[in-house]
Amino acid sequence: MTTQVLTGAEVRAAVPMREAIDAVREAFASLAAGEFEQPPRTVLRDGGFLVMPVHHRPTSSVIVKTVSVNFDRVPAITGTVAWAESGRVEQVVADAASITALRTGAIVGAATDLLAADGADSLTLIGAGGQAADQFRAVHTVRPLRRLVVVDLDRERAERLLETLRPDLDGVEAATSDDTAASVAEADIVSCATSARTPLFSLDALPERVHVNAIGAFRPTMRELPDELLADATVVVDELDAVLEESGEILHALGSASVSKEDLIELGQAISDPPRPKARTVFKTVGIAVQDWAIARLLAARTLSNGQ
Ligand SMILES: NC(=O)c1ccc[n+]([C@@H]2O[C@H](COP(=O)([O-])OP(=O)(O)OC[C@H]3O[C@@H](n4cnc5c(N)ncnc54)[C@H](O)[C@@H]3O)[C@@H](O)[C@H]2O)c1
């Protein structure tokens, strides 16, 4: 019996962003087709620990992701993703921080590809923490960017992110800003990746036509987006049950009657049957195990002896 143990660097080397986006897109079509068995994740210590299992029936494979989340620590998310298949004695245990950043970028890439305007080429990224680099890489993969503006409460973090991204920028004009409202006003795409508890901007700060991604809030007490935006936009979510349990902005907007459940479109459904989007679109994800499964499946195929 062999256990392949993969570090963050090995995960990165095995799965380029473009392939991660394709794998996550395919997994969400499979989710919409009812091929996954996925209980709600177990949340311990009010979001301090998350345990996330999922089973894919057609491949008879399973993952369990276990992470610790602590915003006072760098990186904020650490843990493992364990992969097993019923017909195989080998398994994979891989670094969850890199898989999380990759799969959260990948789902945003798939959603942005579906919802952003064809020529969208300027991104404002709010939040320059552990998720931020892959948020940029994913959007740049599906909409080659001309301009990037990074906003963070901590200006040095925003500057450090631009340093980290230097090899990926290849001609993209990149800057940091402390002015969130002015930065979103000029963006075709806004990506939010913060631990904020109140909305990052108001609806009237946004252009008439814009696509907004929001990955940060994963507890009912957290919010990045205002109700007015959710009322105004076509809203796509990763999974209805998950956002109704965990997304502060969706719960707040339902509570103020700004949106109804019927307004929310699941990503899997939107992939199979693309909606006619309004001028403003929103993609909200709290993150589900299906995304981690999609990356773990690629890792298993690449690292186990008779990979499928
Ligand atoms: N949806 C998902 O699947 C998913 C996956 C991973 C992480 N997350 C969540 O995304 C968020 C970001 O994750 P991370 O690992 O990058 O966290 P992090 O702590 O490394 O970074 C968060 C950054 O947001 C900045 N920030 C907080 N409030 C802000 C505000 N009002 N304006 C501007 N900047 C602000 C902080 O200064 C920090 O640099 C967290 O809430 C995390 O739990 C979601």
The ligand as a Tripos MOL2 file, in Angstrom:
@<TRIPOS>MOLECULE
LIG
   44    48     1     0     0
SMALL
NO_CHARGES

@<TRIPOS>ATOM
      1 N1        -14.6810   30.7970   -1.2770 N.am      1 LIG1
      2 C1        -13.7060   29.9550   -1.0660 C.2       1 LIG1
      3 O1        -13.6880   28.8490   -1.5760 O.2       1 LIG1
      4 C2        -12.5360   30.3850   -0.2290 C.ar      1 LIG1
      5 C3        -11.3350   29.6850   -0.2910 C.ar      1 LIG1
      6 C4        -10.2680   30.1230    0.4690 C.ar      1 LIG1
      7 C5        -10.4070   31.2420    1.2660 C.ar      1 LIG1
      8 N2        -11.6000   31.8680    1.3220 N.ar      1 LIG1
      9 C6        -11.7900   33.0680    2.1320 C.3       1 LIG1
     10 O2        -11.3070   34.1610    1.3650 O.3       1 LIG1
     11 C7        -10.8160   35.1660    2.2290 C.3       1 LIG1
     12 C8         -9.3710   35.4780    1.8400 C.3       1 LIG1
     13 O3         -8.5710   34.3330    2.0710 O.3       1 LIG1
     14 P1         -7.0020   34.4820    2.2320 P.3       1 LIG1
     15 O4         -6.4700   33.1130    2.4530 O.co2     1 LIG1
     16 O5         -6.4590   35.2990    1.0970 O.co2     1 LIG1
     17 O6         -6.9620   35.3250    3.5850 O.3       1 LIG1
     18 P2         -5.7900   36.2730    4.1010 P.3       1 LIG1
     19 O7         -6.0710   36.5040    5.5390 O.co2     1 LIG1
     20 O8         -4.4780   35.7210    3.6700 O.co2     1 LIG1
     21 O9         -6.0120   37.6390    3.2710 O.3       1 LIG1
     22 C9         -7.1340   38.4750    3.4210 C.3       1 LIG1
     23 C10        -6.7200   39.8750    3.0080 C.3       1 LIG1
     24 O10        -7.8950   40.6950    2.9890 O.3       1 LIG1
     25 C11        -7.5140   41.9880    3.4320 C.3       1 LIG1
     26 N3         -8.7100   42.7100    3.8520 N.ar      1 LIG1
     27 C12        -9.5570   42.4020    4.8600 C.ar      1 LIG1
     28 N4        -10.5770   43.2920    4.8950 N.ar      1 LIG1
     29 C13       -10.3680   44.1560    3.8800 C.ar      1 LIG1
     30 C14       -11.0620   45.2870    3.3820 C.ar      1 LIG1
     31 N5        -12.1720   45.7230    3.9680 N.pl3     1 LIG1
     32 N6        -10.5710   45.9390    2.3040 N.ar      1 LIG1
     33 C15        -9.4210   45.5260    1.7040 C.ar      1 LIG1
     34 N7         -8.7030   44.4660    2.1360 N.ar      1 LIG1
     35 C16        -9.1760   43.7870    3.2010 C.ar      1 LIG1
     36 C17        -6.5330   41.7040    4.5730 C.3       1 LIG1
     37 O11        -5.7210   42.8280    4.8540 O.3       1 LIG1
     38 C18        -5.7340   40.5280    3.9850 C.3       1 LIG1
     39 O12        -4.5880   40.9520    3.2760 O.3       1 LIG1
     40 C19       -10.9410   34.5940    3.6430 C.3       1 LIG1
     41 O13       -12.1350   35.0460    4.2240 O.3       1 LIG1
     42 C20       -10.9940   33.0960    3.4110 C.3       1 LIG1
     43 O14       -11.6300   32.3950    4.4050 O.3       1 LIG1
     44 C21       -12.6660   31.4740    0.5940 C.ar      1 LIG1
@<TRIPOS>BOND
     1     1     2 1
     2     2     3 2
     3     2     4 1
     4     4     5 ar
     5     4    44 ar
     6     5     6 ar
     7     6     7 ar
     8     7     8 ar
     9     8     9 1
    10     8    44 ar
    11     9    10 1
    12     9    42 1
    13    10    11 1
    14    11    12 1
    15    11    40 1
    16    12    13 1
    17    13    14 1
    18    14    15 2
    19    14    16 1
    20    14    17 1
    21    17    18 1
    22    18    19 2
    23    18    20 1
    24    18    21 1
    25    21    22 1
    26    22    23 1
    27    23    24 1
    28    23    38 1
    29    24    25 1
    30    25    26 1
    31    25    36 1
    32    26    27 ar
    33    26    35 ar
    34    27    28 ar
    35    28    29 ar
    36    29    30 ar
    37    29    35 ar
    38    30    31 1
    39    30    32 ar
    40    32    33 ar
    41    33    34 ar
    42    34    35 ar
    43    36    37 1
    44    36    38 1
    45    38    39 1
    46    40    41 1
    47    40    42 1
    48    42    43 1
@<TRIPOS>SUBSTRUCTURE
     1 LIG1         1 GROUP 0 **** ****
